[in-house]
Amino acid sequence: MTTKVISSIIMIIVLIPIVILGGLPYNLLALLIALGGFYELIKLRERKKEIPFIVKIIAYIITTILIFNNTNEMGFSYALDYRILALVIISMLGPIVFLEKDKNYNIQDALYLISSILFIGISFNLLILLRNYGLNYFLYIIVIANITDTFCFFSGSCIGRHKLAPKISPNKTIEGSVGGSIAGTIISTIYYLTFVDPLANVYFIIFVTLILTIFAQVGDLVFSAIKRYYDTKDFSNLIPGHGGILDRFDSIIFVVLVFIIIIGLL
C-alpha cells in the first residue's frame, strides 16, 4: 500500500503541472504514456509468440504518427487521415509475405497489431484533442473515471454481495458498480455545472455523466478480460503498486471514446 501511495503522489506531482500547461509538453507526455501502453500490448502478445523486431519498430512509428494526427486543432476532429489508416494496414499486413514462411509473423499477429495501433493511437489522439478543446472538459473526463473507480472499490468493499462479472473480474460486485456510478454521476455533474457550463441542462448532464460512468466500468472490465485471456494479473509493472499504464488508463480510455460520440450534443 505504501508503494502505491508513493507512486500516486509522484504521478500527481509530475502530471498535474504538465496537464495544466498543455501544448507540446502535454502532447509529448501523452505520447510517452501511449507508447508505454502500446509496449504493454505487444509484450502481452509476446507471451504467446515473439513479434519480429523490425515489425515492432514500424508499429511504434505508425502509432506515433496516428497519435499526433490533427493535434494542432483546437477542437475535436471527426475524421482521420485515410493515408494514415492505409499506412497502418499495409505496413502490418505486408510483412506477412516475407516473414510468414519462417512462422515468425502471421495474419493473427498482423491483425493484433493493427487493432492495437488503432486502439492506442485513436484513444490518445483524442486525449490530446480533448485537452486542446479545453482543460475543464479534460478534467471532467478524469473526474468521471477516477471517482467512479474509487467509489466502485469502496462500495464493493463495504456492501458488495452479488458478483458483477465473476468470470472476468471476480472481485467486482453489482453493489460496487451501482455505488461507483451514483458517486461518479453526482460529483462529476457538480464539476461540470460548476467549471464547464453552469447554464447547461442539469438533467441532460446527469444522463450523459451516468452513461460515461457506466462505460468507465465497461473499460475496466474489457481490459480485465484481456488480462484474463493472457493469464496475467497486470499489464506490466511499469508503475510500482499500480501495475501497468493500461491498468491505470483503462477507464479513462473508454470514457473519452464514448465522450467523443456525444460531445456534439453538449
C-alpha positions in Angstrom: 0.0 0.0 0.0 2.9 2.4 0.8 4.4 1.8 -2.6 1.0 2.5 -4.3 0.6 5.7 -2.3 4.1 7.0 -3.1 3.6 6.2 -6.8 0.3 8.1 -6.8 1.9 11.1 -5.1 4.7 11.2 -7.6 2.3 10.8 -10.6 0.2 13.7 -9.3 3.2 16.0 -8.8 4.5 15.2 -12.3 1.3 15.0 -14.3 -0.8 17.9 -12.9 1.6 20.8 -13.9 2.0 19.3 -17.4 -1.7 18.8 -17.9 -2.4 22.4 -16.8 0.3 23.7 -19.1 -0.9 21.8 -22.1 0.6 22.3 -25.5 3.8 20.5 -26.6 4.8 19.3 -23.1 1.4 17.6 -22.6 1.4 16.2 -26.1 4.8 14.6 -25.5 3.7 13.3 -22.2 0.6 11.7 -23.8 2.9 10.2 -26.5 5.2 8.7 -23.8 2.2 7.2 -21.9 0.6 5.9 -25.1 3.8 4.2 -26.3 4.2 2.7 -22.9 0.6 1.3 -23.2 1.4 0.0 -26.7 4.5 -1.7 -25.3 2.4 -3.5 -22.8 0.0 -4.8 -25.5 3.0 -6.0 -27.5 4.5 -7.8 -24.5 1.2 -9.3 -23.8 1.0 -10.8 -27.3 4.6 -12.0 -27.0 3.6 -14.2 -24.0 2.4 -16.5 -26.8 4.7 -15.7 -29.6 7.6 -13.3 -30.4 6.9 -10.5 -32.9 9.8 -9.6 -35.3 11.8 -6.6 -34.1 11.5 -4.6 -37.4 7.7 -5.0 -37.3 7.6 -3.7 -33.8 9.7 -0.6 -34.7 7.4 0.1 -37.7 4.4 -0.3 -35.4 5.8 2.2 -32.9 6.5 4.8 -35.6 3.0 4.5 -37.1 1.4 4.7 -33.7 3.2 7.9 -33.1 2.0 9.3 -36.4 -1.6 8.4 -35.5 -1.4 9.9 -32.0 -0.2 13.3 -33.4 -2.8 13.3 -36.2 -4.5 16.8 -36.3 -3.1 17.7 -32.9 -2.9 21.4 -34.0 -6.7 21.5 -34.0 -8.3 23.4 -31.1 -11.3 21.1 -31.1 -12.3 17.6 -32.0 -11.6 16.3 -35.5 -14.2 13.7 -36.5 -12.1 12.2 -39.3 -8.7 10.6 -39.5 -6.4 10.9 -42.5 -7.1 7.9 -44.7 -3.5 7.9 -45.7 -2.6 7.0 -42.1 -5.1 4.2 -41.9 -3.8 2.8 -45.2 -0.3 3.0 -43.8 -1.3 1.1 -40.7 -3.0 -1.7 -42.8 -0.3 -2.0 -45.4 2.7 -1.8 -43.0 1.3 -4.5 -40.7 0.0 -6.9 -43.4 2.8 -6.5 -45.9 5.5 -8.3 -43.7 3.4 -11.5 -43.8 4.7 -12.2 -47.3 8.3 -12.1 -46.1 8.1 -13.5 -42.6 5.2 -16.0 -42.6 7.3 -18.7 -44.2 9.5 -18.9 -41.2 6.5 -18.8 -38.9 7.8 -15.6 -37.4 4.8 -13.4 -38.3 1.3 -14.4 -39.5 -2.1 -12.9 -40.1 -3.1 -13.2 -36.4 0.0 -11.1 -35.4 -0.8 -8.6 -38.1 -4.5 -8.2 -37.0 -3.5 -7.9 -33.4 -1.0 -5.1 -34.2 -3.5 -3.3 -36.4 -6.1 -3.3 -33.7 -3.6 -2.3 -31.1 -2.2 0.6 -33.2 -5.7 1.9 -33.9 -6.9 1.5 -30.3 -3.9 3.2 -28.7 -3.4 5.7 -31.5 -7.0 6.9 -31.7 -7.5 6.9 -27.9 -4.5 9.0 -27.1 -5.1 11.3 -30.1 -8.5 12.0 -28.6 -6.9 12.7 -25.2 -4.7 15.3 -26.9 -7.6 16.8 -28.8 -9.7 16.9 -25.7 -7.0 18.8 -23.8 -6.8 21.3 -26.7 -10.6 21.6 -26.6 -10.5 22.8 -23.0 -8.8 21.9 -19.7 -12.2 21.8 -17.9 -13.6 19.3 -20.4 -10.5 17.2 -20.0 -10.7 17.2 -16.2 -14.4 16.3 -16.4 -13.4 13.1 -18.1 -10.7 12.4 -15.5 -13.0 13.1 -12.6 -15.6 10.7 -14.0 -13.1 7.9 -14.5 -11.4 8.3 -11.1 -14.4 9.0 -8.9 -16.3 6.1 -10.4 -13.3 3.7 -10.0 -12.7 4.8 -6.4 -16.3 4.5 -5.3 -16.7 1.2 -7.1 -13.9 -0.1 -4.9 -15.2 1.4 -1.6 -18.8 0.5 -2.2 -17.9 -3.1 -3.2 -15.7 -3.5 -0.2 -18.3 -2.2 2.2 -21.6 -3.6 0.9 -20.7 -5.8 -2.1 -22.5 -9.1 -2.1 -23.5 -10.0 -5.7 -20.8 -10.6 -8.3 -20.9 -8.4 -11.4 -18.8 -10.4 -13.8 -17.2 -13.3 -11.9 -15.6 -14.9 -15.0 -13.8 -11.6 -15.9 -13.2 -9.9 -12.6 -14.2 -11.9 -9.5 -13.9 -9.1 -7.0 -16.3 -6.7 -8.7 -19.8 -6.5 -7.4 -23.2 -5.1 -8.6 -23.4 -3.0 -5.4 -19.9 -1.6 -6.1 -20.9 -0.8 -9.7 -24.0 1.0 -8.6 -22.2 2.9 -5.9 -19.5 3.9 -8.3 -22.0 5.2 -10.9 -24.0 7.1 -8.3 -21.0 8.8 -6.8 -19.4 9.4 -10.2 -22.5 10.9 -11.6 -23.2 13.2 -8.7 -19.6 14.5 -8.2 -18.9 14.8 -12.0 -22.2 16.6 -12.7 -21.4 19.1 -10.0 -18.0 19.6 -11.5 -19.4 20.1 -15.0 -22.1 22.6 -13.9 -19.5 24.5 -11.8 -16.5 24.6 -14.1 -17.6 23.7 -17.6 -21.0 25.1 -18.3 -23.2 26.5 -15.4 -26.1 27.1 -17.9 -26.2 23.5 -19.2 -29.4 21.4 -18.8 -29.0 19.7 -15.5 -31.0 16.6 -16.3 -29.2 16.1 -19.6 -25.8 16.4 -18.0 -26.8 13.9 -15.3 -27.9 11.5 -18.0 -24.7 11.9 -20.0 -22.5 11.6 -17.0 -24.3 8.5 -15.8 -23.6 6.9 -19.2 -20.0 7.8 -19.0 -19.6 6.3 -15.5 -21.1 3.0 -16.9 -18.6 3.0 -19.7 -15.8 3.7 -17.3 -16.6 0.4 -15.7 -17.0 -1.3 -19.1 -13.5 -0.2 -19.9 -12.2 -1.7 -16.7 -13.9 -5.0 -17.4 -12.8 -5.1 -21.1 -9.1 -4.7 -20.0 -9.7 -7.3 -17.2 -11.0 -9.7 -19.9 -7.8 -9.1 -22.0 -5.6 -9.8 -19.0 -7.6 -12.9 -18.1 -7.2 -14.2 -21.7 -3.5 -13.9 -21.4 -3.4 -15.2 -17.9 -1.8 -12.2 -16.2 -2.7 -10.0 -13.3 -1.4 -6.7 -14.6 -0.3 -5.4 -18.0 3.1 -4.7 -16.6 4.9 -3.4 -13.5 5.8 0.0 -15.0 4.0 1.8 -12.2 5.0 0.4 -8.8 2.0 -0.6 -6.8 -0.4 0.1 -9.7 0.6 -2.4 -12.4 0.9 -1.1 -15.9 -0.1 2.0 -17.8 -3.2 0.3 -19.2 -4.2 -0.7 -15.7 -4.5 3.0 -14.8 -5.9 4.3 -18.1 -8.5 1.6 -18.9 -11.5 3.6 -17.6 -10.2 6.9 -19.0 -9.7 5.5 -22.5 -13.3 4.2 -22.7 -14.8 7.4 -21.2 -13.1 9.5 -23.8 -14.1 7.2 -26.7 -17.7 7.5 -25.7 -17.4 11.2 -24.9 -16.3 11.9 -28.5 -19.5 10.3 -29.7 -21.8 12.6 -27.6 -19.8 15.8 -27.2 -21.6 17.4 -30.1 -24.8 17.2 -28.0 -23.4 19.1 -25.1 
